[in-house]
Each structure stands twice: as structure tokens, then as C-alpha cells.
Amino acid sequence: MRMVDIIEKKRDGFELTTEEIRFFIEGYTKGEIPDYQASSLAMAIYFQDMTDKERADLTMAMVESGDQIDLSGIDGIKVDKHSTGGVGDTTTLVLGPLVAAVGVPVAKMSGRGLGHTGGTIDKLESIEGFHVELTTEQFMQQVNDIKLAVIGQSGNLTPADKKLYALRDVTGTVPSIPLIASSIMSKKIAAGADAIVLDVKTGDGAFMKTVEDSKKLAHAMVQIGKNVGRNTMAIISDMNQPLGYAIGNALEMKEAIDTLCGKGPEDLTELCLTLGSQMVVLGGHAQTIEEARKQLEEVIANGAALDVFKKFIKGQGGNPAVVDDPSLLPQAQYMIEVPAKESGFVSHIVADEIGTAAMLLGAGRATKESEIDLAVGLVLRKKVGDQVKAGESLVTIYANREDVEEVKEKIYANIKLSSEAITAPKLIEDIITE
């Protein structure tokens, strides 16, 4: 088998066999296939697309390129959730304890964030003492005991995907549905999930800017899941403005605690209940979405979800007192208001630019080596559709320096006001099950 024949076959629009895809992934991972041939095939895939079978074969070849986590020692159906990212995306911090409180095991591997704010692990590490280094035995035991544990990603999960993604990043082949879908799904499958719920973001602050493209990606991932024996479904959710109000690690942790207490932002609460209901059904703890949602609302109301969160924090070395006293989280020195310059209605919040404003404060990483300031960030005081009066606060900046003029300028440039009333955007665009 020759790599050049595989490239020409895909270039001309033909379907690759399972053996050809495996030959490529194995050879590229071992360094036997050069970057220039791998990038040529990626470009051919970009233009010619892949069939459902090819996408599933590519995903499993990447899964088999490295370690695979065996979660069979954990009782029950293990349901994982993946979000395609966004600004203020605090869902994992809420969903983990929420779904675990209903009895669905959540065995989560998460990463650190590169971008607007930290990843789930950075947010959790805003709790004093919290650590993500558990042995496999400790991880399994904690999930069996309290149904929830979160650890850092293994160094050798899907090495083929890591290598291929780095190449796509510099060859103009990142925005390819089959390559994105197989990249995401390979990591979820290698991490041992039995079932997968996907939160595919759409809009300004999302990787996929249009609903149409988001649906294509969601369908692709759901089909891959089904073709490799994982029950998978996806939700298309709005990211034309940040989710919730908080953007920043400790600030988002406080918002997650508020949400588990039943006092969180309406959009974050609704998205978590929607995603969580799907997880509970896939996990076999409810027959219908309506029944699942009722269970989730009950564990918020009776405090069971909050109790699981405390046990989870304690189990991983953190101080559970933060749940009752969020002032124990890292605190910024300065709180600076950004007042509206005129009266009107908030018509547009450019989510990714507002996320960049938080990163300028130190809430996120510009490079892998960047240090995160866990205390800093932004809290929105108004969302799209809200009325605002001149002088009223649009955003509160939480900073550890007094000079935040560049951050203010970015906020003013990316929160638009209208003289006419605006309808708030729809949160859930669609639910994809096939």
C-alpha cells in the first residue's frame, strides 16, 4: 500500500477503505508518513468530504493509536459530555454534580484551557487544595462512591489526533467537518464513555459560526457515535453572547455554585437541565426527557446536587467550605464598573471579543506557557434584550491592576445598544439524535 495512491483516491472523490485509513493513521503516528503527505490527504478530505463509514473508521483508527481508558470497573452506564467551547461555558461544573446526584456516573477527563478563560480543571483549581492527580484506582473508587470524579487528560490518549491537529492548524484544514468530528469523538471514545452528549455551540463566540454548519458537525458526531457503538446525541446551543454572566475562573466557579443552589442565570440553568436530561436518559435512570428533568430539578431543590459537589471537592483535596462561603475563592483587588454611555436595549454582545477582554486581564492563556490569574474576569450585568439606562453598569471588571482602559475599550466596542426593543436570542436551536 502506498500513501500517494490513498491521496489520489481521496483527491478524486472515492471512499477510502478501513485498511487504507488505518495504514495512514498508523504510519503517520509512527513518523513513517511525512507531514507533506499527511497535509495533502487532509486537504483532499477538506475538499472531498468523507462518508459516514470513513468518518467512523478514521475516529477508531485515532482511538487505537494510543491508550484507551477501561471504565468497566465503574458501575452503570458512563455518560460523557463534550462542549465545542465558548465564553462563560461553565456547564461541566454544574452538570457533573447534578447528574451524579440522580445516580448517573460521571467519570470525566478534562483539560486546561487555551483561550478566553481556563478549562474545567483551571476553574476547579480555583478551590484551595483541589487536585486532579488521582490514580486509576482512586478515580474508579470515587466514581463508584459518589458518582463523580474529574482528572487531567492522559498524556497518551489519541496521539494521532494531537499530531494531525497540529498539522491541520498550520495547513488551513481545521474547518473540515469529518476532521473536526473524528478529532472530538476519538478523545471521548478513548476516554471510556459508554454514551456521549454533545453541546455544539453556534454563533459569534463558537467555532461554528452558523446554525447550518453546527448542525452538520452535530450530525457527523452523532453518526460516528452510533457507527462505533456509542449512544450519542447533540444539542445545538447559542453562543452569540456569553453563557451566564461570569467569565473568569473563580467567578465561574461561584456562578456554578449559585446554579446548583437554584439561583443561577436562567440560560446556564436551562442549558444544564437540557443537557443533563439527555445524560440521565442515556444513563438509563429515566425513560423520558420529562421524567429526567423532573429528577434534576428535585436534586437542585432538595440540596442533593450541592451535597455531591461538596463530597467531590473534598474527595479531590479541596476545601468544601467554598460551597457555603464562595468568598474563600480567589478574590480580585479591584472591582471596576463599565457604565453604559447611553440608554437603550442591548442588541449585540460579541462573545469571543468579550472573552478576549477577560483574557487581557489574565483570566485565560494566550500561549500554553501563560500563567492564569484565577481571581480576575468579567461579570456581565446586562444580556441581549435587556434595557439599560445611561450610567447603569454593563459589566463589572474584576482585576488585580488599576489600569484596565484597554479592557474597557474592548467591552464598549463589543456591546452594542439599540434604541428599539430587542428579542433575546433562542438558547436551544435544535436537538440532534441521528
NORNOR-V553712 format. One line per field, one symbol per residue. psi: psi as a letter, one per 20 degrees, with the letter a starting at -180 (. if undefined). A space follows every 10 residues. Layout:
psi=???
//
This chain:
psi=pqhhhgghgh hjjqpqrggg gggggghhhi jhprhhhghg gghggghiaq rhgggggggh hhgiibqppo jiipqroopq ppqjrapknj ghhggfhghh hijpponppr rqqocgrrag ggghiippip qjnqrggggg gghhgjjpqp rqqqhkplhg ggghghghhj jkjgmoghhg ghgghhgggh jjqhqpppno qqagjrgohq hghhhggggg hgggghhjkp oprqpoqpki qqpbhpoqfh ghgghggggh ijkrqggggg ghhgghgggg ghijjqhqhg gggggghgig hjjhghgggg hggghkjroi ihghniiiqp pqhpopqnqp irqbpohpon ghhhghhhhh ijirphrhiq pqoihraqop iqrpiqqqqp iqpgqppoqk qhokghgggh ghijoqqqiq qqpqqpgohr ppj.
//
